[in-house]
Structures are given as structure tokens and as C-alpha cells.
């Protein structure tokens, strides 16, 4: 027969257990709710970041070199929406761009108001660049020639640029064949069958020019004799090396950036060196619309 004290002890244990169990359940629910809340906050932050990137319409307005020195000069970028209309270097020197619908169809370079060179572009049915012809005029010093570039898009993601030249209005003849290699949308290497190569490395921040319409075409035109220097696509160039097997010296360019709150370059120090010659150093400031 169970004694009364023992029976009361069992009742106390049961009462204690009944009171503890809901407390444990409540703590567990609180932890789950907290985890769920943290997850929802993370998802909201990611959505805001993605939305911010989608709505990002930052455009470069002006690039100033060696500000405050006797060597100061600048480039001003003018737009229609996000279509680049011209790059103005001052002293009536500029690159001027013409569009048909959304396609960039002409790039003209004027020096002191005189047309020196013109590039006329054509496109495939899917909107990719098919070819362009670069014509030099009398005041360019290269008026005895034209270059024609034909683009082929390869299965491995590279682009073949077949370059032909026309001297003194004769027939076009093959000059060289280039292979353009990309990492994402950034051009990381251009090499030709004559031993000439350029290689570029990039940071992981927003490129100065990334929101300009037809930026991938403008990148390609930057390689031309009178192309505006619009390098990089998604990210900013950190180093640029130009080499040629026919000569021993290389060009080595480097950029060191500071960034603004949107992770676009605010300033940079540009260092250029050719072979064993002394380094050329410039400071650069970036101003956005």
C-alpha cells in the first residue's frame, strides 16, 4: 500500500513536469520564430540589393586627370538616356556616336573639328556585332588605308576577329586574325596570329562604364587607333599588359582605386611603364551624373 507522503510526492512531480513542458515548447517556438524572422530579413536584404542593382542607372559624366596640376585634362561624357552621344576631350576634339534604333552604327573621331576617322558598324539578326569598317581621312596621317573587322562567335565563348586591310582603295586583303577571350562580359585577352597580345585583370566592383548602352561594342572600339578609351564592362581594369613577340619590351598599366558608397571608382592612381623606362603616374577622379 502506497503511503500518503509518497503519493503526494508523485503528484508534485507530475505538477512540476506539466508546468515545465509548456516552458520548453515556448522557448523552442521562440527560437524557430527568431530563425524565421532572420531568414525573412536576409531575403528582404537580398531582394533590395537585387532591386538596387536592377534600378542602378549610374552614368559616368566626367573623368579628370591630374586635377589641380599643370598637366590637368579631362573627358566629358554626354548622353541621350544611357546612349553615349559623344566623348568630349576639349579643344574641339571628340568621339561622336550615331545610332539606328538601339544599334550603334557609327563612331566618328574629330580633331580640332576636322573628321580624322570613321567606323561604320553592321549587325547580325540577333543583334550581335557582325562587322565594322574603319576609314581614315586625310588629317589622320593614315589616309592610305581602311580596315575591315569581321566577327565570328565560337562555341567555346571566344570571338574571332578577322581583320582585312585595303591600301589606296584597292581590294581588301587579310591582315591578321585575332582571338578575343572573355571572362563573363569582361575582355581578358586579345591575341593575334602575329604575336601581339593584350591581357587584362579586373576588380570585383562596378565598372565606371557598365550602364552605358552598347558597352560591349564600345569596349571593342576602344582597341582602335582613334577609339575612346572605354575599357572594362562589368568590372574595372586593375592591370593591362600589351606585349609583342617581335619586340622585347612590354607596356604595363596598373590602376589602384578608391570607391564610393555604390562601389563605383571614386579616384584611382594610374601607373604606366614601357620596358625599363621610368613609370608615368597619373591621378584620376571620376564624376557621375
Phi and psi in degrees as a GROMACS rama.xvg file:
@    title "Ramachandran Plot"
@    xaxis  label "Phi"
@    yaxis  label "Psi"
@TYPE xy
-77.609  134.284  UNK-2
-75.2873  155.258  UNK-3
-62.4646  -42.9166  UNK-4
-58.5811  -40.3974  UNK-5
-66.905  -38.0814  UNK-6
-64.8924  -42.7313  UNK-7
-63.6616  -35.607  UNK-8
-62.3881  -41.8034  UNK-9
-64.5118  -40.6616  UNK-10
-62.3546  -40.4165  UNK-11
-62.8532  -43.1414  UNK-12
-59.9344  -44.3052  UNK-13
-63.0708  -43.8101  UNK-14
-63.0927  -41.8057  UNK-15
-63.5986  -42.0393  UNK-16
-64.9616  -41.745  UNK-17
-63.6887  -34.5312  UNK-18
-78.7178  -29.5331  UNK-19
-76.9719  -39.4807  UNK-20
-58.859  -46.2411  UNK-21
-61.0051  -34.1447  UNK-22
-61.5738  -45.4719  UNK-23
-61.3131  -41.5409  UNK-24
-64.2068  -42.3196  UNK-25
-62.5833  -44.5965  UNK-26
-61.3986  -40.6182  UNK-27
-65.4628  -40.9503  UNK-28
-64.6635  -40.3548  UNK-29
-61.2452  -42.1208  UNK-30
-62.6429  -43.0979  UNK-31
-64.0466  -42.6846  UNK-32
-64.5301  -38.8293  UNK-33
-65.525  -43.3675  UNK-34
-61.8033  -43.051  UNK-35
-64.2179  -41.5493  UNK-36
-63.2975  -43.0116  UNK-37
-62.6365  -41.1919  UNK-38
-64.388  -41.6328  UNK-39
-64.3495  -38.9519  UNK-40
-64.6434  -41.2612  UNK-41
-62.3612  -43.1502  UNK-42
-63.7542  -40.1954  UNK-43
-63.8166  -41.3906  UNK-44
-62.8292  -42.9602  UNK-45
-62.8002  -42.5637  UNK-46
-63.4218  -40.3502  UNK-47
-64.6267  -40.3767  UNK-48
-64.31  -45.0885  UNK-49
-63.2597  -42.3141  UNK-50
-64.4728  -38.8415  UNK-51
-63.2481  -41.4129  UNK-52
-65.7594  -40.7373  UNK-53
-65.1383  -39.6752  UNK-54
-87.9558  -0.188283  UNK-55
-67.6631  116.596  UNK-56
-120.528  25.8528  UNK-57
-59.156  128.704  UNK-58
-127.386  137.614  UNK-59
-70.695  133.474  UNK-60
-105.544  -42.2754  UNK-61
-150.267  141.845  UNK-62
-120.839  122.994  UNK-63
-112.313  127.647  UNK-64
-104.304  135.584  UNK-65
53.7001  46.4035  UNK-66
-56.6047  134.514  UNK-67
83.1859  4.68628  UNK-68
-113.667  171.773  UNK-69
-68.8698  -16.4669  UNK-70
-95.798  13.5155  UNK-71
-65.709  135.989  UNK-72
-151.682  166.601  UNK-73
-148.733  165.932  UNK-74
-127.665  131.075  UNK-75
-113.892  131.962  UNK-76
-107.303  123.805  UNK-77
-116.811  142.243  UNK-78
-131.912  160.756  UNK-79
-121.168  101.255  UNK-80
68.6135  -121.772  UNK-81
-110.71  13.8453  UNK-82
-84.3333  124.163  UNK-83
-74.108  119.482  UNK-84
-90.5528  -40.6446  UNK-85
-161.575  159.439  UNK-86
-115.188  117.264  UNK-87
-104.115  121.041  UNK-88
-99.6984  1.24765  UNK-89
85.667  167.793  UNK-90
55.6285  32.4599  UNK-91
61.3494  35.1088  UNK-92
-114.673  126.7  UNK-93
-163.706  157.81  UNK-94
-99.9882  130.419  UNK-95
-119.439  133.607  UNK-96
-116.352  139.937  UNK-97
-123.128  140.736  UNK-98
-124.326  149.987  UNK-99
-121.766  115.275  UNK-100
56.8299  -119.051  UNK-101
-102.225  1.69852  UNK-102
-93.2706  131.403  UNK-103
-74.8675  116.894  UNK-104
-113.359  -12.6145  UNK-105
-153.058  139.222  UNK-106
-128.691  115.56  UNK-107
-115.448  137.916  UNK-108
-111.123  123.13  UNK-109
-112.287  132.791  UNK-110
-118.565  119.609  UNK-111
51.3571  39.1123  UNK-112
82.2779  -0.891724  UNK-113
-106.303  130.779  UNK-114
-67.5892  119.002  UNK-115
-100.447  -36.7019  UNK-116
-153.477  152.632  UNK-117
-140.788  139.321  UNK-118
-118.599  126.687  UNK-119
-112.439  127.711  UNK-120
-113.354  147.729  UNK-121
-131.011  154.954  UNK-122
-128.808  155.118  UNK-123
-76.6172  169.093  UNK-124
-62.9513  -24.6588  UNK-125
-88.5695  5.97069  UNK-126
90.9348  -4.35781  UNK-127
-78.8906  153.178  UNK-128
-65.3262  126.469  UNK-129
-97.2776  -46.4381  UNK-130
-166.118  161.43  UNK-131
-149.091  153.384  UNK-132
-118.996  126.644  UNK-133
-104.438  118.714  UNK-134
-114.681  131.178  UNK-135
-104.265  138.014  UNK-136
-105.938  176.301  UNK-137
-49.7817  -47.1353  UNK-138
-77.3918  -2.13797  UNK-139
-78.6304  -23.5232  UNK-140
83.3739  -2.54204  UNK-141
-124.495  28.5542  UNK-142
-75.2102  7.81868  UNK-143
-95.4738  10.8679  UNK-144
-151.606  158.744  UNK-145
-130.941  149.687  UNK-146
-120.193  136.948  UNK-147
-118.443  128.509  UNK-148
-113.642  121.329  UNK-149
-114.389  128.727  UNK-150
-105.135  133.115  UNK-151
-123.755  131.065  UNK-152
-100.24  117.607  UNK-153
-92.2304  158.864  UNK-154
-64.0362  -26.1683  UNK-155
-85.9025  6.50534  UNK-156
92.3749  -8.77361  UNK-157
-82.3526  166.808  UNK-158
-123.647  132.077  UNK-159
-98.2005  126.806  UNK-160
-111.342  108.987  UNK-161
-94.6327  115.285  UNK-162
-106.715  123.711  UNK-163
-116.434  152.729  UNK-164
-124.734  146.331  UNK-165
-125.079  111.531  UNK-166
-95.9175  129.852  UNK-167
52.087  44.5231  UNK-168
58.3462  36.628  UNK-169
-99.2564  -160.759  UNK-170
-76.361  149.855  UNK-171
-70.2528  136.811  UNK-172
-132.558  150.328  UNK-173
-59.9145  129.131  UNK-174
-103.622  -48.0815  UNK-175
-165.81  166.301  UNK-176
-124.872  127.12  UNK-177
-110.557  149.232  UNK-178
-115.651  124.199  UNK-179
-104.191  121.968  UNK-180
-110.494  132.573  UNK-181
-116.499  151.081  UNK-182
-118.748  103.611  UNK-183
67.6874  -120.263  UNK-184
-105.5  -3.20915  UNK-185
-84.0075  133.316  UNK-186
-78.2103  117.341  UNK-187
-102.622  -20.2142  UNK-188
-156.839  141.419  UNK-189
-130.365  121.257  UNK-190
-134.219  144.153  UNK-191
-119.963  175.809  UNK-192
-82.3825  8.72011  UNK-193
-108.926  2.36815  UNK-194
96.6985  8.3154  UNK-195
-93.4929  133.007  UNK-196
-143.291  139.858  UNK-197
-121.51  137.112  UNK-198
-129.018  141.155  UNK-199
-131.876  143.991  UNK-200
-120.618  159.435  UNK-201
-133.423  159.443  UNK-202
-84.7815  -171.116  UNK-203
-114.109  22.6496  UNK-204
-104.522  178.28  UNK-205
-72.001  129.018  UNK-206
-69.7378  143.084  UNK-207
-51.6484  -38.1229  UNK-208
-105.41  6.88716  UNK-209
-59.6072  -27.8752  UNK-210
-95.7772  6.2924  UNK-211
-77.2756  135.738  UNK-212
-59.9485  140.731  UNK-213
59.7914  34.6398  UNK-214
-60.1143  -34.8705  UNK-215
-64.8505  -32.151  UNK-216
-75.2762  -41.5644  UNK-217
-61.5057  -35.4153  UNK-218
-57.6281  -46.3294  UNK-219
-64.7257  -42.9321  UNK-220
-66.9565  -19.6589  UNK-221
-62.8041  -22.4773  UNK-222
-78.2866  -10.4685  UNK-223
-77.2799  165.174  UNK-224
-55.7232  -41.8693  UNK-225
-119.446  24.9702  UNK-226
-76.4254  142.074  UNK-227
-64.1645  145.205  UNK-228
-82.2538  80.0089  UNK-229
-111.463  79.2541  UNK-230
-96.2169  152.697  UNK-231
84.0855  154.102  UNK-232
-127.614  -70.3332  UNK-233
-86.1224  -40.5128  UNK-234
-123.763  174.087  UNK-235
-98.0838  140.098  UNK-236
-66.206  130.373  UNK-237
-99.9514  -38.9161  UNK-238
-142.789  148.167  UNK-239
-141.88  119.053  UNK-240
-119.314  128.43  UNK-241
-115.723  120.677  UNK-242
-132.514  156.893  UNK-243
-145.438  125.295  UNK-244
-65.1443  -17.3791  UNK-245
-81.6782  -12.2678  UNK-246
-132.15  156.768  UNK-247
-86.5014  -25.138  UNK-248
-90.9371  148.107  UNK-249
-118.749  155.568  UNK-250
-91.016  132.405  UNK-251
-128.073  113.97  UNK-252
-111.987  141.324  UNK-253
-137.508  146.435  UNK-254
-126.718  135.193  UNK-255
-121.261  121.256  UNK-256
-107.685  152.671  UNK-257
-112.774  153.797  UNK-258
-123.986  155.153  UNK-259
-89.2097  -173.192  UNK-260
-66.3928  -18.0211  UNK-261
-97.0644  7.70662  UNK-262
65.9736  31.6197  UNK-263
-100.421  150.094  UNK-264
-57.8169  134.56  UNK-265
-101.395  -46.5034  UNK-266
-142.613  165.717  UNK-267
-154.172  160.124  UNK-268
-113.516  120.784  UNK-269
-104.335  124.814  UNK-270
-120.1  125.693  UNK-271
-124.386  136.895  UNK-272
-142.293  137.444  UNK-273
-115.916  115.25  UNK-274
56.1505  -129.873  UNK-275
-94.9377  6.33523  UNK-276
-69.622  162.246  UNK-277
-62.9808  151.26  UNK-278
-70.5172  145.89  UNK-279
-108.185  121.785  UNK-280
-117.64  132.012  UNK-281
-130.237  146.651  UNK-282
-98.2166  144.685  UNK-283
-132.181  135.951  UNK-284
-121.217  137.867  UNK-285
-113.233  127.269  UNK-286
-119.484  130.947  UNK-287
-110.396  157.396  UNK-288
